[in-house]
């Protein structure tokens, strides 16, 4: 199912248009420019980040078109000049974009996205781009950490009820790309083909006169190939009732409350005692990568993760910035950069290259001039891919399963300690300019 995006023209901050208003009066609006998206740092105790949102961003940019009603709204509520409103009325991005793909790793100073065009058209995309990439990437980065410490246990994204409805869809997509197995969100399944899963909640149990009656209704519908929620009342009693109703071939039980480190081993012992040795245990309830890391050591089948995941596990934004790095001056691009303390930027357009050891481990990432046609040494891999050229989408978005496969393959290029250590002293790499 193709992801349909309505007009994104007002998904922005007013200051984008007030800057445009002034730029159209000066000499810079029509000058060729280059903006870049990157993060200065990673969240503390993280060694890498995972990009998400770049491959579907071009459709949002193509939808950055203004309706008559939107222009009328701006005319009535802002002080924008008629020239600026006319510019917006006819606006269609005609520039070019290169970037990392969904699922790619990134590090401090990685040039995750490069946008080239006139200053006016590249300027006003800032908020749309950052609001799209910052959230999706934060979720993918948190999800990847959870996957890496889960010891290959099943992970279900269950955060829809804990975030905005639109954000929930993107969180489901981002977490699946990062290695989660499925989502509870049907819209993500419909639009992005993310596998969906779900059985019953506590309301279903409470709606019946007894736990046994609820389990019986569920069994008549799904047989034993389902998950029984056993913690509505007493967990031990719930397990005994579930096995009595569903039989020893019950697929799984879910425990959503109590001290899971205590309850899970008790549940496993009881299931084995009852002869349900193949019945898996699924745990849920405000889990994050730290609790998953501990619980994964137990004999459990998987985890349902919601609140902490859709909040980026404490870091709801990737803290990407969108900075002007070059602008036309006397028919040539002039490098520009901020020099303010702790917020310095590195001027000039940039692509990235990666070098690997003989064992296939990523050893370094460097920035290069993307317009330099000099042939790089053998084994060097360019990271950015062309997403848009002259306003047209030139990248065919891979199926979400392919993006997930790419990520899981790429993350294996990191040392095992980097992937599974939850308390690293800093990022694995800090991207630096290439010097031969």
Secondary structure by P-SEA (a helix, b strand, c coil): cccccccccccccaaaaaaaaaaaacccccccbbbbbbbccccccccbbbbccccaaaaaaaaccccaaaaaaaaacccccaaaaaaaaaccccbbbbbcccccccccccccbbbbccaaaaaaaaaaaaaacaaaaaaaaaaaaaaaaccccbbbbcccccccaaaaaaaaaaaaaacccccccaaaaaaccccccccccaaaaaacccaaaaaaaaaaccccccccccccccaaaaaaaaaaaccccccbbbbcccaaaaaaaaaaaaaaaaccccbbbbbbccccaaaaaaaaacccccccccccccccccccccbbbbbbcbbbcccbbbbbbbcccccccccccbbbbbbbcccccccccccccccccccccccccccccccccccccccccccaaaaaaaaaaaaaccccccccccccccccbbbbbbcc
